[in-house]
Amino acid sequence: MRHRVAFRKLNRTTSHRLAMLGNMVSSLLEHEAIRTTLPKAKEARRVAERIITLGKRGGLSNVRLAARTIHDKALLSKVFGDLRDRYAERPGGYTRIVRLGYRPGDSAEVALLELVDRPAAEEKPEKAEKKPKAERSSAAEPEEKKAKGEAPESEAKPRKKAKKQVAAKAEEPKAKPSKARATKEQTGEKRPPTRAKKSGKSK
């Protein structure tokens, strides 16, 4: 018989279990919603509601009692400030558990633990209107050319002109040879062959 046996042990030692629940409650008060397994959510709910009740009562002694579980001063100021004003007229029941089904892998039942009356999440900005394909292609062409290292049409024209000038210079007739060189070619004079220097010592 389970007489006088309260709460869940969650297959953990006492110190481990208390530390885990304290961390879960701190995350719940910070983000106002956490996702965990159903047994853990039920145990964390009990601790979280007790902390919020201490915040509603106020006073230094209650701050010290809450500090046993929550070790973050910013969260303590939130409990004794924002949450106190939010739940001033609510007599308990500050959290909600929503079952989310079973987790793949170990088939553990998952639940969402959240604070009641929490502010709604900010809506995402609407997507920009889609441009027609013709505008997209015209706008994307110069960017693609820059990415490839090519210049757009306005920058490509002067390069073409430069290429034409180079080609015209190449087609011009070559300069006439000098007079001295012409006379040498006519007389048929040739330079005597130079002898290569012998390397090494003579025997």
Beta strands, then each sheet from edge to edge (+ up, - down):
strand 1: 33-37
strand 2: 95-102
strand 3: 109-115
sheet 1: 1+ 3- 2+
end
